[in-house]
Amino acid sequence: MGMQSSEIIEKIKDKAEEIARDLELTLHEIKLFRDKRGWILRFTISRQSGTSIKDCEIYSRRIEAYLDQIDIISDKYFLEVQSKGIK
């Protein structure tokens, strides 16, 4: 990975928060880390009225389109969108 995890997160944070706001979601955390599967880019979101699996799917599609567009992560990675509590 060319850049440090913290640098990548810093570069995508504003857009990630903007996408969440557009969907009336709150972005709580972005983590980029390595585990036995490889690199994981994880976004944690929530909706005040309760977060659905559909919210995670829609956010995932939007953030994935943005990440593909800017092509900031050179290595293969897994994108995960999770909620602080699925309803």
N, C-alpha and C positions, 0 to 999 in steps of 0.2 A: 504494500500500500504506500503510495507516494507521500501523501500528507498524513500528518498525525490525526488521530480520531477527533481530538478536540478542534482542530482546524476545520475539518469537514463539517462537524456539527455546527460550528460558528457560521460557516458559509451557507448552510441550508436552513438554519433556524428561523430566520425572518419569513421565508416563503412557507415553511412548514406551519408556522403560527397563522399566517394569512389564510392558508387553505383551511385550517381548523376553524378560524373565525367565519369564513364564507359558509361553512357547513354547520355553524352554530355549535361548534365543539370547542373544548378546551384542550390544548396540548400541554401535557404535564412534563413529559420527559422525552429526550432523544438520546439513545445510547448506541454507540458503535463499538462492538467488541468481538473478540474471537473466541469461539468454543470448538468442540470436536467436529462440528459440521463445517466450520470455516468462519468467515466474517458474517456478523448479524447486525443489521441496522434496525433498531426497534424504536417505534413511536408509541407512547402511551397517551391515550386520549380519553375524554369523558364528555358526557352531555349532562347538564344539570337535572333534566327530567329522567335520566337513565340512558345508558348507552346500549345500543343494539348491535348485533353482529353485522347488520346492514350498514350501520355507521362506520364500522371498522373496514368493511369492504369498499365503501365509497371513498373513504379517506385513503385507503391503500391504493386504489386506482389513480386518484388525483396526485398523490405524492410520487407514485411510481412514474407517471407521465412526466412530472417535473424533473425527477432524478435522471430519467433517460435523456431528457432534453439538455441538461447541463453536463451530463457525463462526468461527474466529479470523482466518482469512485472507480479506480482503474481495475481493482480485483473483483472477482466474482463474489457476490454477497447475497444473503437472504434478507428479504424485507419482511418485517413483522409489524403488525399494528395490533396493539392490545388495548383493553380498556381497564380502568380502575375498578370496574364492576359491570359485567354484562347483564342486561335485563332480557 
